[in-house]
Amino acid sequence: MSQLAPRSPRGWRPGERGGGREDLPDDPTASVTRCAGRACSTFAYDSLQQMVRPFVSLVIPMFNEELNIAQAVRAGVEALQTYAGQYEVIVVDDASTDESPRIARRLAEENSKVRLIQHDRNRKLGATLRTGFAAARGELLFYMDADIPFDPDILGRALRAMDLTGADMIAAYRHDRTMEGFKRGVYTLVYNWMIGVLFGWPHRDINFSFKLMKRSVLEAVELKSEGSLIDAELVVKAKNRGFIIQQIGIDYFPRTRGESNLASFGVVLKILREMVTLYPEMRKRTRRPSESERSHGASVEVA
């Protein structure tokens, strides 16, 4: 089981109302328009009032993102203030060598709901996300890269999809991946194909950073990846434990500031090494325990 921070005092259930923003229109017949991805949706005021307002933890892994992190945090906070009852932003610095930590520290000083956690050495994406997940206190966890590959306002649409479908995780895929460049596009296609072949079911854009999940998912799976296999490990293990995963398509914003190392040979080699090491675990199907079984720490393997 994953070690997570203590959950919020108030549990979350689909359809439950929470303490969202108070700046909604007074007129019950009014509507509010939100744009997410390619679609702009207009929600009636009474529908907004009935939407889930949970405690959401946003986790942002960071390595040398001095040109992006301030905008990422501010955009994330704006979305969380709109759609979450309570929120926190956890920035995990993976031993950056630029001004990223100083900028993130200033943001945390300006907003008490923003926290900075720092690694003393570079541990790569998987370890950075695991640090953030372990520190999160919310009932829902939301993961976004620091280079802002999508508009965080898509959170509203994802919460709505989770509420409507009863999903345990919403994982987004990009409408158009051609903008990320030929090499990364080929890597993505091959990697998605490999995951489908090795683990028995297809998933579109498995490494894309948008993941919104219930806390129960992370309590049930033990993540071990240190590198960029972490997304596939999370999704595959959640699926194998019987959690419901839904996907939504969103617009992708290619990086315009700073440099990415996610398509480097070293990153790809680490993915392949971890895939060999974790393959037996990622193939194992384990039924999700019932409430009574969870209280006794039980798990049931499926042949």
C-alpha positions, 0 to 999 in steps of 0.5 A: 500500500502507498503511504499517503498523508492523513486524509482530510477530516471530511470524506468525499462522495460523488454528488456531495456539495462542498464549500466552493467559490461564493462568486456565483451569480445570484440569479438561479436562472443564470448560467456560467460558461467554462471553456475546456479543451476544444469545447465550451460548456455552459452550466446552469447555476443550479447545476454548478451548485450540485456539482462535486466540490471536493478537497483537491490536491494538485501535484506539480513535479518541477525540475529547472522550470524557472520560466514556467512554474509561476504561471503553472501555479497561478493557473492551477490555483485559479482552476482550483478556486473555481472548482474545488471546495478546498485545495492545496498545490504541492510543488515538488522540486527535483533538485533544480539548479536554476531559480525554480526553487526560489520562485516556488518558495515565494509563491508558497509565502504568498499563498499558504495553500501552496507548498514546496517540497525539495529533493536533495538530489535529482531522483527523476519523475517517478520519485518526484510524483511519489513524493508529491502523492505521499504529501497530498491530503486531498480526497482527489489528486490532480497531476500536471507538469510544470510546463503547462501542457494543458489549461488547468481549467479542464479540471471542471470538465474532469470532475463532471465526468468523474461524477457522471460516470462514477470513475475512479480516475480521469486520464486525458489524451491529446487531440493533436500530438503532432505539435510535440515533434516527430521524434516524440510523436513516434516515441508516444505511438510506439510506447502506447502500443507496447503498453497495450501489448504487454499488459493486455489492454489499450490506453490512449496517450498513457504518459500524458500528464493529466491524471485526476484520481480518487485517493483510494486509487493511490491507497490501493496501489504501490508505485515503485517507478523512479522514472517516466514509467510512473504513468503507465505503472499507475494506470495499469496497476489501477486497472488491474485492481478493478478501478474504473478509468475514463478518458477525455480528449483535451487540447495540448499546448506544446512547450514554449519556454525552457527545455524538456529532457523527457525524450532523451535516450537516458529517459527511454532507457530507464523506462525500458529497464523499469518495465523489465523489472516491474513487468511481473507486478504490472501483469498481476491482477488483484481484485479491489478489496471490499470495505471490510477487507480494506479495514483488515488490510486484505487483498485478493489475487485473481488468477 
